[in-house]
């Protein structure tokens, strides 16, 4: 006992441990050396990957907080997982206060970079890609923070994800900015999350551009307070290549921005052009569910002051071609399914749905109850709600000590 007390006293006198840089270089043992460095890292340390190509057969993991993973730059440090065995992610992070920056990750069998249960997690100056082009066998997500708080995704490029390139799920206080998503099923997806700012991104050549969803049967539901602004959502025309049964497999090719079953979503000052199905789609979750407290309706959605080009010229959802023909050959920029009720325990439940297409033409399909096919719609122009638009959510302010924050 006396020795233990003496050791603790000496540690206290020694003060904080000096931060270290653990260097990892390419070579035959690079994979082992990388994981050894991630295990040996202490709070404050940097794991630095040298320039070159690192080849991995298994995924990496980090469970220590306060660590920086840094490469020599995108295209200079390449983490190649084309020989990966199994279907796990390339990198799994469960620590907090972590910065991941400065490298390219390629061809993971599962997700690219995933964080779970992290606070103050930042992804900057990264590329995650599948080099064989869009395929359902590609990993689902490129950059994938889930059940996390205070998330920064900045200057990130993702190509080829079979679900969403940049995906944030069941999280709070999120900033996605200055990034590029292309040739994914969904470019950027915010799902079951609270308080997100998605801005100044280029989202192009995906099946669907930006999705804001809320789904049932998840630990965190009731997504709300998302702002989408100053994004370029251009020519999302890659055929949907998601695996059957995946929720994003139902996103029509050519969707610009889609809001489903989420609340207080504000879409403004975006450029939306060249999306064949629709510029903006606002819809209810349409599948049966057993999830107490879940609301499948979109509520308090505001779409205003966007720069809208030619969209809706090739709708890829059921009944879309017939609907476009009935409306003169091209759909208007805004499309709302007109669902204001759903069935729960055999009873019909309804709620006013306030969708504010402030300055853009839009039609309602007047489907009424969730679960009906768009082909059953009776389109009419969307009338302005009788209530004023809700206040725009406040800007997301990340903590001043957020790693990588500029």
N, C-alpha and C positions, 0 to 999 in steps of 0.2 A: 504493500500500500504506500509506504514512504517513497519507494522508487517511482511509483506511478505519479505521485504528487510532484516529485522532483522533475520528472520528465515533462509534465504539463507546465510547470513553472518555467523551465528552460525554453519550451516552445513559445510561451507568452513573451518572454524576453527577446526571443529571436525576431518577433514581428512577423509581418506577412511574408509568405513565400514568394520569391521573385518569379514573375511570369517568364515562361520559356517559349522558344520556338522549336518545335519538333519537325525536322525536315524529312520528307519522304521523296525518294528519287525513283525514276523508272528502272526496271531491271527484273531479273527472274524472281526476286523475292518481294517485289513491290507490293503485291496484294497483302502478303503477311505483314510487311512493315507498316502499311497503312492502317490495318486494323490494330496492330500493336500500339501504334501512336495514339489512336483514338481511345484505347483502353488506358494508356499511361497518362493521358492528358489530365491536367488539373485545372480548376477555375483560373482564368486569366491567360491560359496557354493558347498558342496558335499552332495548328497543324498545317504546315506549309508544303503543298505539292509543287515540285519543281516542274519546269517545262518538259513536255514529252507526253507519250502515250502510256497509260497504265492499263493493264489488262487484268480483268477480274473474272473469276469463276463463281464467286459467292458475293452476297451483298455485304455492305459495311453498316456499322451501327455506332452511335454515340449516345451515351446516357449521362454524360457529365455536363453540368451547367457552366456557363461563362467561358466557352471555348469558341475560337474562330477557326473555321476551315477555309483555307485560302489557296487558290491556285495562282499561276502566273498570268492568267488572263484567258478569256474565251478563245478557243482555237489554239491556244498555246499549251495549256494543260488539258489533256483529254482523258477522261475516265471511260474506258471501253468495256462494256458488259456484254458484248456479243457472244462471248463464251460462257455466260452465266448459266449455272445449273440450278434447276428449281424455278419458282415463279415469284420470288420475293422482290422487294424494292431494291434499288441500287444503294440507297442510303436511308437509314431510319434514324431519326433524332428524337429522343425522349427527354433531353435536358432542356433547360431554359437559358435565356440570355445568350443565344447562339447566333453567330453570323456565318453564313455559307456564301462564298463569293469567289468569282474569278476563275471559272473553269467550264469546260463542256463535258456533259455526260451523254453517252450514246448507248442505245440499244439494250436497255434493261429488259429483262423478261417480264417483270411486274412494273410497279410505279417507279418513277425516277427518284425524286427526293421527297420523303414523307416525314413530317413531324407530327407527334401525337402528345397531347397534354403539355405543350410547351407554352411558356410565357416569355414575351420579348424574343421572338424568333424572326430572323431577317434573311431573305434570299436576295442577293444583289449580283448584277453582272454575271449572269449564268446563261448557258444554253443547255437545254435538255431536248434530245431529238432521237427519232427512230429513222435511221438512214435508208430503210427499204421502202419509204413512202407510206401512205395511209393503208393500214391493214388491221383487221380485227384481232390479229395475234399480237399486235403491239401492246405495250403496257397501258393501263387505263389512264393514269394521271402523270403529268410531267412534274410539276411542283404541287405538293399536296399537304398543306397544313390542315390538321383536323383536331377538333376538341382543344383548340389553342386560343390564346389571347395575345393582343398586341402583336400583330403580324404585319411585316413589311415585305412586299414583293416589288422590287424596283430594278428596272433594266434587265428583265428576264425574257428570254426567247424560248418558246416551246413549239416543236413540230412533231406531228404524227401520233399524238395520244389517241387511243381508241375510246376514250370517254371525254375528258376535259384536259386541255393543255395546262391551264392554271386553274386549280380547283381549291376553294376554301370551304370547309364544311364544319358545321356545329361549333362555330368559333365566334369571338367577339373582338371588336376594335381592329379593323382590317384596313390596310391601304395597299391597293394594287395600282401601280403607276409606271409609266414610261416603258412599257413592256410590249412584246409582240407575240401573238398567238396565230399560227397558221397551219393549215393541213391537219387539224385535229377534228374530232367529231364536234365538240364544243370548244370554242376558243378560250373563254373565261367563264367560270361558273362559281357563283356565290350561293351556297346551299345551307338552309337551316341556320343562318348566322344573323348576328345582331351588330349593327353599326359598321357599315363598310363603305369606303370611298374607292371607286374604280374610275381612274381618270388618266387621260393622256396616253392611252394605249392604241396600238394598231392591231385590229382583229380582222383577218382576211383569209380567204380560201379555206375556211372551215365549213362544216355542214351548217352549224349554227354559230352565231357570233358571240354574244354575251347572254348568259342565262342567269336569272335570279329565281331560285326554286325554294320551295319548302315541301318536304316529304314527310309522310307519317312513319310511325314505328321506329323513331330514332330517339336517342337520349335527349337531344335538344331540338325542340320544335318551336314554331311561332317565329319564323324569321321576320325581321323588320329593320327599317331605317337604313336603306341602302341608297347611295347616290351614284349615278352613272353620268359622267360628264367629260367633255372634251376628248372623247374617244373617236377614232375613225373605224367605223364598222363597214367594211367595203368588200363587195364581191365574195360573199360567203357562199360558195357554189360547189364545194367538194361533196360528192355523194356520201351520204351517211354510211359509215362503215363500222358502226358499233355492233357488238355481238347481240344476237336476238335475246330479248328479255331484259336488256338493260334499259333504264328509263330514258336515256338519251337516244336510244335507237328510234324513239318516236318523235324526235325533233325533226321537222321537215327540212330537207336540204334547201338552203336559200333563206334561212331565218336570220334576220339581223339581230334584234334584241327581243328576248322572250322573258316575261314575268309570269311565274306560275305560283299561285297559292301563297304569295308573300304580301307583306303589309308595309305601307309607307315607303314606296319605292319612287324615286324621283329621277327622271331621265331627261337631261337637258344639255344643250350646247354640244351635241355630238354630230358628226357627219355620218350619215347612213345612206349608202348608195350601192346599187348593183346587187341587191339581195332578192332572188327570184320569188321566194314565197311571201315575204312581208318585211317591211321595215321594222314594225313593232307588233308583237303579238302578246296579248294579255289573256291568260286562260286559267281555268280551274284545274286542280288535280282530278282526273276523271276515273281512276280505278277504285274498286271497292277497298275499304280499309277498316281495320278495327284498332283504333288508336285514340283512346279517350283524350279529349281536349284539342284534337287536331282540327284545324279549319282549312278546308281545301280551296277556299275562295281567295282570289287576289283582292286586296282592299286598299283604298287610298293610294292609287297609282297615278302619278302625274307625269305626263309627257309633254314637254314644252320647249320652244326655242331651239329646235334642232335644225340642222341643214340636211334636208331630205332630197335625194336624187330620185332616180328611176328604180323602183322596187316593185314587187308583186306581179312581175310579168311572166313567171313560170311557177305557180304555186304547186308544191309537192305533197300537200296533205289531202286526205280523202275528200272528194267533192270540190277541191280547190279550182281545178280547171273549169268546171261548170259554173262555179261562183264567179270566177274572173270573166267568163263569157257573158254572164248575166249583167255584169257591171261594166261592160264595154271592152273587155279584153285584158284589163289590168286591174289588180286590186288596189284600193287606196292604201296609203302608208300604214294606217292603224287598223288592227283587227282584234276585236274582243269577242270571246265566245258567247257572251251574254248569259253566262251561268250565274244564278243568284241563289241556288239552293242545292242541297245534297240530301242523300238518304242515310240516316243513322238509326240503327236498331229497328229498321222497318218504318221509321217515321221521317217525314219530310222536314228538313231544317232549312230555314232561309235567313238571309241577312242582306241588308243593302250593300251593294258593291259600287263604290265610287271610283270610276275610272275617268280621269280628266285628260282627254286629248285636247289640250288647250288651243293649239293653233295648227292642227294637222287633221286632214280628213280621215275619218275612221268609220267602219261599219261594225255593227253587232250582229252576230249570227242568231241571237235570241234563242239559244238552246235551252235556257231555263234551268234545267237540272243537270248536275254533273253526270257524265257517263254517256251522253248522247254523241253520236258521230257528227263531225262538222258538215257532212253531206246532208244532214237533216235540217240545216240552218235555214232561216228565212231572213236574209240580210236587210237591215235598215240602217240608216245613218245613226251614229251614236249621238244622243242628245247630251248637252252639258248637264252634269248632276245639279241637283237643287241646293247642294251645299258647296261652299267655297273649297278650293284645294287645301289640303292640310299643309301646315308649315313644313318647310324643308328641314330635314334632320340637320343637326349641327355637324360641322366638319369633324372628322375623326382626328384626334390629336394623340399621337403616340407618345410614350414616356420620353423625357429628354435623354435618358440613358439607353434608349433603344439602340442596339448595335447596328452599325451601318447607316444610321439615319443622317441625312445631309440637310 
